[in-house]
């Protein structure tokens, strides 16, 4: 028996000793840093949540991808230090447009280079947009470029000559963009992944213009033009980018590198933050928010975020086809209570669809909590005190917070309107399938803005739009969206969009719940991480202060 | 013996074929596709993507195509990791699970067998109850509870280990593999302890042990020399599948410690409807399980003359 104990102890000692010895080889990696070392070396350690599927901006679909791509690829213009609407020069150092914002000319600045040393030319943008619009490439966001003249025809095969599409390189440093209609928000749009340039030589080295999933996105092959360049990519663990010396504005880049960690689990993110492995988390677990508010308010940040949470209503199902009932359902939801008691991250009750923060566009204040009127509307629709109201189902994807919100709404409707609702959760892809096939009564939904203009929220509700999925449509609404697309004067255009949203909120194919915020943990050493409504931080402005500097 | 081994390895082919065929058709039956997303791409785009990956062909054609590629050890592209093939995903994630799994296996075997033997030798005394209550605790405590507790203790309080990540972490003395391995290992150790105790008690009550005692053989010799070999037989039968299970990684432990192992690839591939990755990981796990079952059978035959035929 003693021998056995001896053997176990010996094995443990050998094991521990072995790791001591290995210590030397592990430090050589260079990116194993404590927070203090990271501050000294100016390496930002952040997590963007899940693992990106790709770092090809033209195949990317999500916020995760965009936040990493932004470090390595810069568009015609880039987000400013105070927000996406205050743009700063990117590849273009100046630009002009005609009176109604339908023809834009971008002048590329000097010293704009790809990380392989080649200059960035106007033709590279033409190549990039051609790639986006090549049908066989199958870009999920190709539609974003349909505001280019002739783009839709090229995409659908009606024309085959790309010269007829409204993007031209007048010379190596001048890019002319012809649009189908006035687009005052183009500068915000061109910051989106789908409008970013890709390096033609890098793409063509590993395939054709329409090759998907090619090897050019690997760390050793990646070519960008942004403030940072890729050093390593360990899937499901970390993507390491370092300062790009060829970047045109390298002198104003403050960080030496960024480590993007893929940590999906919010509790693990929070632990990594506490352990000093991260400067910033992606989100905070809901139940930890009160703790940080109480004990470490200086670490908790809650920024407004361009997103809206709502339930889609299948408007062909009885009795949900009656607008009075849809309004009654909306009026009986106490959004304030949901935000205060369940979410607790300073979300705002949604009184309209488009969230606040869209520049001059005022959010609507149309839908409020009014149970008395809700009961009256329900009675007018033929269901006094909810009598005889058929049972229907709220359908959501499996997640604790979705369930909590659904249960709260279920209870509110029971108490205020005396109607019975069942809850049904489904696995993510099954849920998407159900929603896309419009095989539901009420379906949990959310929408996050792509760029700084209300049209990113409103255009999805046109009749038959692929993202509408409610069977709702209104020719008047479609006409207003169409009219807005033809209007050059920004103030007038916003007025039209306002009218459209007002109409949408009169018909209400949705139940409004709340407007998003973005809650995360941030170390005080991170500088210039300002609250931005789209969350697109231009990393060249971000800085880290060492403890000594902070103490001063 | 060699004949049996070769025979069993040949059985692997039909077994794999059946597993893969079932998985192939079942995975296609599940609602939702690899390209559905909250922001729905237009039907034309989805159609183009399906065409690009050959998902528009009839099912039997896709199936034959897959088998053809499989014969050349090509598991196809991954839809989730767009610049990697399934072969590459397995090649990068398995070594990580292999390291964690092997260490966990050692922890499980060493702690489990030691605790089991001590308990059996001290039947119905303090040194029986103590290790057995710990093992009961180990069985009852799921990894998603034990993992965060260990992370809090060793990561946040003692700062000996990273709480997340794998590559390039410099923590002494705790390599990032240690905490996931301990979390997984203790769970299996608890099972092994109970199996060992049972097996040992069975043997210790047999006639040849009584004879040895009567002849005056010291206790530790009886246990280590005479009883252990027979007492471990039920454990060995369990070790094969257990080792395969440990090597194939654990979704929960990999998520808790954010380790890029193969366990999460398997689960996530199903969530993402990444058909080639689902099939690839299923095939890989199938091979692991068959091989380690065979290994444990061989080990059992070597230890127990009765089972040799």
Interface residues (C-beta under 8 A of the other chain):
Chain A: X1 X2 X3 X4 X5 X8 X11 X16 X19 X20 X22 X23 X26 X27 X29 X30 X31 X32 X51 X53 X54 X56 X59 X61 X135 X136 X138 X139 X140 X142 X143 X212 X213 X214 X215 X216 X217 X218 X232 X234 X235 X236 X237 X238 X261 X262 X263 X264 X265 X267 X268 X269 X271 X272 X274 X275 X277 X427 X428 X429 X430 X432 X433 X434 X436 X446 X466 X467 X469
Chain B: X30 X31 X32 X33 X35 X36 X37 X38 X39 X40 X41 X42 X43 X44 X45 X48 X49 X52 X77 X80 X81 X82 X83 X84 X89 X92 X93 X106 X110 X111 X114 X117 X118 X121 X148 X151 X152 X155 X156 X159 X162 X163 X164 X165 X166 X167 X168 X169 X170 X172 X173 X174 X175 X178 X220 X223 X224 X255 X256 X257 X258 X260 X264 X271 X272 X273
